[in-house]
Amino acid sequence: MANPNLKSLTNVKAVTAVLNDVPTTMSDVLHNNSTTTPNHLFKVNAVIASNLTTSNRSVTLVLDRSGTETSIITEVQVPGGGSLDLIPTHIYLNEGDKLRALADVASSIDILVTYEDMD
């Protein structure tokens, strides 16, 4: 299902995913895995990064489509003790797509994603 017809979808589930303690290497935040969720489309509504420390920390978020990473936001500063919404609009994840992230300091950032799982 590379480009689904949104009119043909029959189920929509509200889901929240969390990646705690984002590492300093690129890691999956959300994966529309064609094996575990075949024929699904994910509509990402929000990606919120929370800084667990008192110092400013940076986070990078990318879209991985078939192994090709496209930057969404790179090394954005999240204020100490604060949070930041990393996407200004919705993003659709087709089968196989992933949102991936890394932080400048390990275990300093948590990421929360709200999305709709549609099939």
N, C-alpha and C positions, 0 to 999 in steps of 0.2 A: 504494500500500500504506500507507494511513493507520494502520490498526490491524491488524497481521498476527497471524495465529494462530500462536503459537510452536510448536505441535505440527506445523504444516505445513512448517516449515523443514527443509531437508535438508543444508545445508552450514554449517559454522562454522569460521571462520579467525581465529587469534589475530594481532592486528596492533598495532604500536606506531607512533604518529605523533609528530612533534616540530615545535614552532614555536620556532626559535632567535631570540634578540634581539627579544622582544616589543616592539612599538612603543607609542607613547603614544596612538595612535588604535585604535579597535576593529578587530581583525583576526581572520580565521578561524583557529581551531586545528584543528578537525575539521569536515568538511562531508559529510553523507550526500547526495551529489548524485544526483538521480533520473536524470540523463543518463548519468553514468559508472557508477553502481551502481544500476540499476533493480531494484525489488523486494527491496531489502536493508534489513535492520534492524541498527543498530549498538548493541551493549550496552557502554557505557563503564564500565570497572571502576575506573580510577584516573586522576586528573589531578594531576600533580605539578609544582609551580612551584619552580624552582631560582634562587636569587639569585646572580648572577655577581660581585657587588660585596662590599665589606666593610661597607657601610652597610645599614640596614634599607630595604627597598623594598616598595611595595604593588602588588598585582595585583587586577584585577577579572575575573570570569568570568561570562558570561551564556549562556543558551540562546536562540537565535534560531529561532523557529518562524514561518515565513511573514512575516518582517519584523517580528514582535513580539518584543522582547527581554525575557526574564524573568531577573532577577538570581539567580545561584546563590551568589555571594560577592562582596562589594563592598569594594574597597580594603583587603584583608587584608594585614597586614604579614608579609613573609617576612624572617627574620633574615639579616643579612649573612653570606654564605658558606653559608647553610643552604637547606633545602628544606621544602616543606609540601604535604601532600595536600589538594587543594581540594574534594574531594567526599567525603561520609561514606558514600555508598551508590552503587549502580549507577544509571545514567541511560540510558534508551533514546532513540536518535535515529532517528526515522522519516524517510522520504524527504523531502529538502529541509531538514531540521533542521541547525543548525550550533551548535557551541560556539565562542564568540568571546571574546577577551581583550584587555586593555590593561594596560600598566604605567605607574607614575607617572614613571619615567625610562626613556627609550628604551635598548634594548640592555642592560638590567640583569637581565632575567628570561628564562629558557628554560622552556618548558612541554613536558612529556612526557605522552602519553595512551596508555593501554593499553585496547584494546577488542576485542570479538568482532564480526566482520563475518558476519552470518547471512543466508542466502537459502534 
